[in-house]
Amino acid sequence: MDLESYPVDLPQKIKAIDWDSFSPEISKILVSPSFYMRQAQHSHERKLRELLASFDLTQTQFMLLAGLMVMTKRGDAVTQMDLADLFKFDKMLVSKVLRTLEKKGLIVREKHPVDSRAKSIVVTDNGLAAIDSVLKLVVKFDEEYFSVLDNKDEFIRQLKKIQ
């Protein structure tokens, strides 16, 4: 495949390589939707990581804190498993991140009102203040980042098809 004439914006270093000499199939990877989906995801994550760093939060910490805030505002007793299920995260990852949030004073673990084996995760006042400040900036960032899309609703609909 001649990447020089391919109608996508590939870096010149990539275009200059004779990909077909490696394998006729390899150049197809460079023009596949997954290639661009990963690039967009990495770009979004990098910029979001920079934004959250000023609040001493990682993306995972932010997501769990925001999810916890929403779930507890509904009056639910939220467990570690509830958060893992919500975001489809590994339960050990959630446990590790929650320990970090607890050390930062953003959450506390309390006795669960129903299940004696579980702990309820509760956002502290400091956690609520932190998420409130960050949430507005993250929403603004997301709106700006995706503003280049012609049809955001269609983009979301297409992404949902491949989940």
C-alpha positions as CSV (number, residue, x, y, z in Angstrom):
1,M,0.0,0.0,0.0
2,D,1.4,3.4,-0.9
3,L,1.1,5.4,2.2
4,E,2.4,8.5,0.5
5,S,-0.8,8.9,-1.4
6,Y,-3.1,7.7,1.4
7,P,-5.6,10.4,2.4
8,V,-4.8,10.4,6.1
9,D,-2.4,12.5,8.1
10,L,0.5,10.2,8.8
11,P,3.9,11.5,9.9
12,Q,6.5,11.6,7.1
13,K,8.7,9.1,9.0
14,I,5.8,6.5,8.8
15,K,5.0,7.3,5.2
16,A,8.6,6.9,4.1
17,I,8.9,3.2,5.3
18,D,8.4,0.5,2.8
19,W,5.8,-1.3,4.9
20,D,5.0,-3.8,2.2
21,S,8.5,-5.2,2.3
22,F,7.7,-6.3,5.9
23,S,4.3,-7.6,5.1
24,P,1.5,-6.6,2.7
25,E,-0.9,-6.5,5.7
26,I,1.1,-4.3,8.0
27,S,0.3,-1.0,6.3
28,K,-3.4,-1.7,6.8
29,I,-2.8,-1.4,10.6
30,L,-1.6,2.2,10.1
31,V,-4.8,3.2,8.4
32,S,-7.3,1.2,10.5
33,P,-9.9,2.8,12.8
34,S,-8.1,1.2,15.8
35,F,-4.9,3.0,15.0
36,Y,-6.7,6.4,15.1
37,M,-8.9,5.4,18.1
38,R,-5.8,4.6,20.1
39,Q,-4.1,7.8,19.0
40,A,-7.1,9.9,20.0
41,Q,-7.5,8.1,23.3
42,H,-3.8,8.6,24.1
43,S,-4.0,12.3,23.2
44,H,-7.1,12.8,25.4
45,E,-5.6,10.9,28.3
46,R,-2.3,12.8,28.1
47,K,-4.1,16.2,28.2
48,L,-6.5,15.1,30.9
49,R,-3.6,13.8,33.0
50,E,-1.9,17.2,32.7
51,L,-5.1,18.9,33.9
52,L,-5.6,16.5,36.8
53,A,-2.0,16.6,37.9
54,S,-2.5,20.2,39.2
55,F,-5.1,18.7,41.6
56,D,-2.9,15.8,42.6
57,L,-5.3,13.3,41.1
58,T,-4.9,10.6,38.5
59,Q,-7.6,9.8,35.9
60,T,-8.6,6.7,37.8
61,Q,-8.8,8.5,41.1
62,F,-10.9,11.2,39.5
63,M,-13.3,8.7,37.9
64,L,-13.7,6.7,41.1
65,L,-14.2,9.9,43.2
66,A,-16.8,11.3,40.7
67,G,-18.6,7.9,40.5
68,L,-18.6,7.6,44.2
69,M,-20.0,11.1,44.6
70,V,-22.9,10.4,42.2
71,M,-23.7,7.0,43.8
72,T,-23.7,8.4,47.4
73,K,-25.8,11.4,46.4
74,R,-28.5,8.9,45.5
75,G,-28.3,7.7,49.1
76,D,-26.7,4.3,48.2
77,A,-24.2,2.6,50.5
78,V,-21.4,2.2,48.0
79,T,-18.8,-0.6,48.1
80,Q,-15.6,-1.2,46.4
81,M,-17.3,-3.8,44.2
82,D,-20.0,-1.3,43.2
83,L,-17.3,1.1,41.9
84,A,-15.5,-1.7,40.1
85,D,-18.7,-2.8,38.4
86,L,-19.6,0.8,37.5
87,F,-16.4,1.4,35.6
88,K,-15.6,-2.2,34.6
89,F,-12.3,-1.9,36.6
90,D,-10.4,-4.7,38.2
91,K,-11.4,-4.9,41.9
92,M,-7.7,-4.9,43.0
93,L,-7.1,-1.7,41.1
94,V,-10.1,-0.1,42.7
95,S,-8.9,-1.3,46.1
96,K,-5.4,0.2,45.6
97,V,-6.8,3.5,44.3
98,L,-9.3,3.8,47.2
99,R,-6.5,3.3,49.7
100,T,-4.7,6.2,48.0
101,L,-7.8,8.4,48.1
102,E,-8.2,7.5,51.8
103,K,-4.6,8.5,52.6
104,K,-5.3,11.8,50.8
105,G,-8.4,12.3,53.1
106,L,-10.8,12.4,50.1
107,I,-12.8,9.3,51.2
108,V,-13.3,7.2,54.3
109,R,-14.4,3.6,54.7
110,E,-17.2,2.9,57.1
111,K,-19.1,-0.1,58.4
112,H,-21.6,-1.1,55.7
113,P,-25.2,-0.8,57.0
114,V,-26.3,-4.2,55.7
115,D,-23.4,-6.4,54.7
116,S,-21.1,-6.9,57.7
117,R,-18.3,-8.2,55.4
118,A,-18.2,-5.0,53.3
119,K,-17.2,-1.5,53.9
120,S,-19.1,1.6,52.6
121,I,-17.0,4.1,50.8
122,V,-18.0,7.7,51.7
123,V,-16.7,10.9,50.1
124,T,-15.3,13.3,52.8
125,D,-16.0,17.1,52.7
126,N,-12.4,17.5,51.3
127,G,-13.3,15.0,48.6
128,L,-16.5,16.8,47.7
129,A,-14.6,20.1,47.5
130,A,-11.9,18.5,45.3
131,I,-14.3,16.8,42.9
132,D,-16.4,19.9,42.6
133,S,-13.4,22.0,41.6
134,V,-12.1,19.5,39.2
135,L,-15.4,18.4,37.6
136,K,-16.1,21.8,36.1
137,L,-12.6,21.9,34.5
138,V,-12.9,18.3,33.2
139,V,-16.3,19.0,31.7
140,K,-14.9,22.2,30.0
141,F,-11.9,20.2,28.8
142,D,-14.1,17.5,27.3
143,E,-16.3,20.0,25.6
144,E,-13.3,21.7,24.0
145,Y,-11.5,18.5,23.1
146,F,-14.5,17.0,21.3
147,S,-15.7,20.3,19.8
148,V,-13.8,19.4,16.5
149,L,-16.4,16.7,15.8
150,D,-19.0,17.4,13.3
151,N,-21.6,15.3,15.0
152,K,-20.8,14.3,18.6
153,D,-24.0,12.3,19.1
154,E,-23.2,10.2,16.0
155,F,-19.7,9.7,17.2
156,I,-21.0,8.4,20.5
157,R,-23.5,6.2,18.8
158,Q,-20.8,4.7,16.6
159,L,-18.5,4.1,19.6
160,K,-21.3,2.3,21.5
161,K,-21.7,-0.1,18.6
162,I,-18.2,-1.5,19.1
163,Q,-18.1,-1.6,22.9
